[in-house]
Amino acid sequence: MKQMTQNGRLEGENAEQNNTKNSQEKIEEFIHNQKAKTTITKTKSDMKVFQRYLETVNKGEKQIEDLPKAELDHLLCKFFINVRKANGDGYEPSSLSSFQRSLQRY
């Protein structure tokens, strides 16, 4: 038989709420951990694409951090206009947006 607690709830309700809360916290933690891993992987991958692009325009010897702001702005504009997949196809607009977010994170 369930008994009432001091705050007027049944004992079983408290346990159920705690289990639900723990479950929700576990789910949120899992999502956060997965997102962090995939975000890091995506950022690294996109930075490799940008570095390959820099190599094609003879700027590959420089690190992105060492480029003057004006030059970096110019190269980023050219990158988004000219970047292609390894097979020569263009990227989808959503992929270009993803590149932009990765470059911002970096």
Buried (B, 14 or more C-beta within 10 A) or exposed (E): EEEEEEEEEEEEEEEEEEEEEEEEEEEEEEEEEEEEEEEEEBBEEBBEBBBEBBEEEEBEEBEBEEBEEEEBEEBBEEBBEEBEEEEEEEBEEEBBEBBBEBBEEE
